[in-house]
Amino acid sequence: MKNPKVMKGLIINEVQKIKVSKSGIIETDLYRKPTATNSLLHASSAHPSATIKAIPIDQFLRARRICSDDQVYEQQSADLTQRFLNRGYSKCCIRNGYRRAKKTPREHLLYSLPNKHKENNTNQIRLISTFNNQWEDMKMIFKKLWKILMTDPILQKILPPLPPL
């Protein structure tokens, strides 16, 4: 194996590049294959709007976590911004993702925090279906007709007032 101080860069899992600076500090950066395409979900897809809005937040947080240097993070953010614009995301949605990541200290992103809601969600009822572009209409139907289910004395004891949709 090469001496770490001589290595130019090491690719880990094809997403993270690691190198050792001249002062011996380990630096990390995002890595994209030269053949990589812009595979971000298009903003006009039929996915729920919350999913579309969460993607820039998640991607900017991911870049913030991986990039050890603020200047490198800014370069990666500029690249991400352009990729999101190319996929039809609004400037407002992109800006919200960038700001959320920028205000989050990198140290907080490096460690897993306990999920406060995990214990509460173990008995949660979930509706799982195949994805289609009529989800918003289906959601409205469930909300309207949930009251009918709640009139049943047995279901009333086990169902929540309205599950998260």
DRENDO-1510 file (C-alpha; in Angstrom, 1 decimal, always signed):
<recs>
REC; n; res; u; v; w
REC; 1; MET; +0.0; +0.0; +0.0 .
REC; 2; LYS; +1.2; +3.5; -0.8 .
REC; 3; ASN; +2.3; +5.9; +1.9 .
REC; 4; PRO; -0.9; +8.0; +2.8 .
REC; 5; LYS; +1.1; +11.3; +2.5 .
REC; 6; VAL; +2.0; +10.4; -1.1 .
REC; 7; MET; -1.4; +9.3; -2.2 .
REC; 8; LYS; -3.2; +11.7; -4.5 .
REC; 9; GLY; -6.7; +10.5; -3.7 .
REC; 10; LEU; -8.7; +7.4; -2.8 .
REC; 11; ILE; -12.2; +6.6; -4.0 .
REC; 12; ILE; -14.5; +5.0; -1.5 .
REC; 13; ASN; -17.8; +3.5; -2.6 .
REC; 14; GLU; -17.7; +5.6; -5.8 .
REC; 15; VAL; -19.3; +8.6; -3.9 .
REC; 16; GLN; -16.6; +9.8; -1.5 .
REC; 17; LYS; -13.0; +10.8; -2.3 .
REC; 18; ILE; -10.5; +10.8; +0.5 .
REC; 19; LYS; -7.0; +12.4; +0.4 .
REC; 20; VAL; -4.4; +13.4; +3.0 .
REC; 21; SER; -3.3; +17.1; +2.9 .
REC; 22; LYS; +0.3; +18.2; +3.1 .
REC; 23; SER; -0.2; +18.9; +6.8 .
REC; 24; GLY; -1.4; +15.3; +7.3 .
REC; 25; ILE; -5.2; +16.1; +7.6 .
REC; 26; ILE; -7.6; +13.7; +6.0 .
REC; 27; GLU; -9.9; +15.6; +3.6 .
REC; 28; THR; -13.1; +14.2; +2.0 .
REC; 29; ASP; -15.0; +15.3; -1.0 .
REC; 30; LEU; -17.9; +14.0; -3.2 .
REC; 31; TYR; -16.9; +11.9; -6.2 .
REC; 32; ARG; -18.8; +11.5; -9.4 .
REC; 33; LYS; -17.7; +9.2; -12.2 .
REC; 34; PRO; -16.9; +11.0; -15.4 .
REC; 35; THR; -19.6; +8.9; -17.0 .
REC; 36; ALA; -22.2; +9.8; -14.4 .
REC; 37; THR; -25.5; +11.3; -15.7 .
REC; 38; ASN; -27.9; +13.6; -14.0 .
REC; 39; SER; -30.1; +10.9; -12.4 .
REC; 40; LEU; -31.9; +13.2; -9.9 .
REC; 41; LEU; -35.6; +12.7; -9.9 .
REC; 42; HIS; -37.3; +15.2; -12.2 .
REC; 43; ALA; -39.3; +17.8; -10.4 .
REC; 44; SER; -42.3; +17.2; -12.7 .
REC; 45; SER; -42.5; +13.5; -11.8 .
REC; 46; ALA; -45.8; +12.4; -10.2 .
REC; 47; HIS; -44.2; +11.8; -6.8 .
REC; 48; PRO; -45.8; +13.6; -3.8 .
REC; 49; SER; -44.7; +17.2; -3.5 .
REC; 50; ALA; -43.1; +16.5; -0.1 .
REC; 51; THR; -40.8; +14.0; -1.8 .
REC; 52; ILE; -39.8; +16.5; -4.5 .
REC; 53; LYS; -39.1; +19.2; -1.9 .
REC; 54; ALA; -37.1; +16.8; +0.3 .
REC; 55; ILE; -34.6; +15.7; -2.4 .
REC; 56; PRO; -32.6; +19.0; -2.5 .
REC; 57; ILE; -32.5; +19.1; +1.3 .
REC; 58; ASP; -31.2; +15.6; +1.4 .
REC; 59; GLN; -28.7; +16.0; -1.3 .
REC; 60; PHE; -27.3; +19.3; +0.1 .
REC; 61; LEU; -27.1; +17.7; +3.6 .
REC; 62; ARG; -25.3; +14.7; +2.1 .
REC; 63; ALA; -22.8; +17.0; +0.4 .
REC; 64; ARG; -22.3; +19.0; +3.6 .
REC; 65; ARG; -21.6; +15.7; +5.5 .
REC; 66; ILE; -19.1; +14.4; +3.0 .
REC; 67; CYS; -17.2; +17.5; +2.1 .
REC; 68; SER; -14.7; +18.3; +4.9 .
REC; 69; ASP; -13.8; +21.7; +3.5 .
REC; 70; ASP; -16.3; +24.6; +3.2 .
REC; 71; GLN; -14.8; +25.8; -0.1 .
REC; 72; VAL; -15.2; +22.3; -1.6 .
REC; 73; TYR; -18.7; +22.1; -0.2 .
REC; 74; GLU; -19.5; +25.4; -2.0 .
REC; 75; GLN; -18.2; +24.0; -5.3 .
REC; 76; GLN; -20.2; +20.8; -4.9 .
REC; 77; SER; -23.3; +22.9; -4.0 .
REC; 78; ALA; -22.9; +25.0; -7.2 .
REC; 79; ASP; -22.8; +21.7; -9.2 .
REC; 80; LEU; -25.8; +20.3; -7.3 .
REC; 81; THR; -27.7; +23.6; -7.9 .
REC; 82; GLN; -27.1; +23.4; -11.7 .
REC; 83; ARG; -28.1; +19.7; -11.7 .
REC; 84; PHE; -31.4; +20.5; -9.9 .
REC; 85; LEU; -32.1; +23.4; -12.2 .
REC; 86; ASN; -31.6; +21.0; -15.2 .
REC; 87; ARG; -34.1; +18.7; -13.6 .
REC; 88; GLY; -36.8; +21.4; -13.3 .
REC; 89; TYR; -36.5; +22.2; -9.6 .
REC; 90; SER; -37.5; +25.8; -8.6 .
REC; 91; LYS; -34.9; +28.1; -7.4 .
REC; 92; CYS; -36.8; +28.5; -4.1 .
REC; 93; CYS; -36.8; +24.7; -3.5 .
REC; 94; ILE; -33.1; +24.5; -4.3 .
REC; 95; ARG; -32.3; +27.6; -2.1 .
REC; 96; ASN; -34.2; +26.0; +0.8 .
REC; 97; GLY; -32.2; +22.8; +0.6 .
REC; 98; TYR; -28.9; +24.7; +0.4 .
REC; 99; ARG; -29.8; +27.0; +3.4 .
REC; 100; ARG; -30.9; +24.1; +5.5 .
REC; 101; ALA; -27.6; +22.3; +4.9 .
REC; 102; LYS; -25.5; +25.4; +5.3 .
REC; 103; LYS; -27.0; +26.2; +8.7 .
REC; 104; THR; -26.5; +22.6; +10.0 .
REC; 105; PRO; -23.1; +22.1; +11.6 .
REC; 106; ARG; -21.2; +19.4; +9.8 .
REC; 107; GLU; -20.4; +17.7; +13.1 .
REC; 108; HIS; -24.1; +17.1; +13.7 .
REC; 109; LEU; -24.3; +15.3; +10.3 .
REC; 110; LEU; -21.4; +12.9; +11.1 .
REC; 111; TYR; -23.1; +11.1; +14.0 .
REC; 112; SER; -26.4; +9.2; +14.1 .
REC; 113; LEU; -28.9; +10.8; +16.5 .
REC; 114; PRO; -31.5; +8.6; +18.2 .
REC; 115; ASN; -34.9; +8.8; +16.5 .
REC; 116; LYS; -37.2; +10.3; +19.1 .
REC; 117; HIS; -40.3; +9.1; +17.3 .
REC; 118; LYS; -39.2; +5.5; +16.5 .
REC; 119; GLU; -40.8; +4.0; +19.6 .
REC; 120; ASN; -44.1; +5.8; +19.0 .
REC; 121; ASN; -44.4; +4.6; +15.4 .
REC; 122; THR; -44.1; +0.9; +16.0 .
REC; 123; ASN; -47.9; +0.4; +16.0 .
REC; 124; GLN; -48.6; +3.0; +13.4 .
REC; 125; ILE; -51.0; +2.0; +10.5 .
REC; 126; ARG; -49.5; +2.7; +7.1 .
REC; 127; LEU; -51.1; +2.7; +3.7 .
REC; 128; ILE; -48.7; +1.1; +1.2 .
REC; 129; SER; -49.6; +1.1; -2.5 .
REC; 130; THR; -47.9; +1.1; -5.8 .
REC; 131; PHE; -47.0; +4.5; -7.0 .
REC; 132; ASN; -49.2; +6.4; -9.4 .
REC; 133; ASN; -49.8; +10.0; -10.4 .
REC; 134; GLN; -53.2; +10.1; -8.8 .
REC; 135; TRP; -51.9; +9.9; -5.2 .
REC; 136; GLU; -53.2; +13.4; -4.3 .
REC; 137; ASP; -56.7; +12.4; -5.4 .
REC; 138; MET; -56.4; +9.1; -3.5 .
REC; 139; LYS; -55.3; +11.0; -0.4 .
REC; 140; MET; -58.4; +13.2; -0.5 .
REC; 141; ILE; -60.7; +10.2; -0.9 .
REC; 142; PHE; -59.1; +8.5; +2.2 .
REC; 143; LYS; -59.5; +11.6; +4.2 .
REC; 144; LYS; -63.1; +11.9; +3.2 .
REC; 145; LEU; -64.1; +8.3; +3.7 .
REC; 146; TRP; -62.0; +7.6; +6.9 .
REC; 147; LYS; -65.0; +8.7; +8.9 .
REC; 148; ILE; -67.0; +5.6; +7.6 .
REC; 149; LEU; -64.3; +3.3; +9.0 .
REC; 150; MET; -64.4; +5.0; +12.3 .
REC; 151; THR; -68.1; +4.3; +12.7 .
REC; 152; ASP; -67.3; +0.6; +13.1 .
REC; 153; PRO; -67.1; -0.2; +16.9 .
REC; 154; ILE; -64.2; -2.7; +16.4 .
REC; 155; LEU; -62.1; -0.6; +14.0 .
REC; 156; GLN; -62.7; +2.5; +16.1 .
REC; 157; LYS; -60.8; +0.8; +19.0 .
REC; 158; ILE; -57.7; +0.0; +16.8 .
REC; 159; LEU; -57.5; +2.7; +14.2 .
REC; 160; PRO; -56.2; +6.2; +14.8 .
REC; 161; PRO; -58.4; +9.2; +14.0 .
REC; 162; LEU; -56.6; +9.6; +10.7 .
REC; 163; PRO; -53.3; +7.9; +9.8 .
REC; 164; PRO; -50.5; +10.1; +8.2 .
REC; 165; LEU; -50.9; +10.0; +4.5 .
</recs>
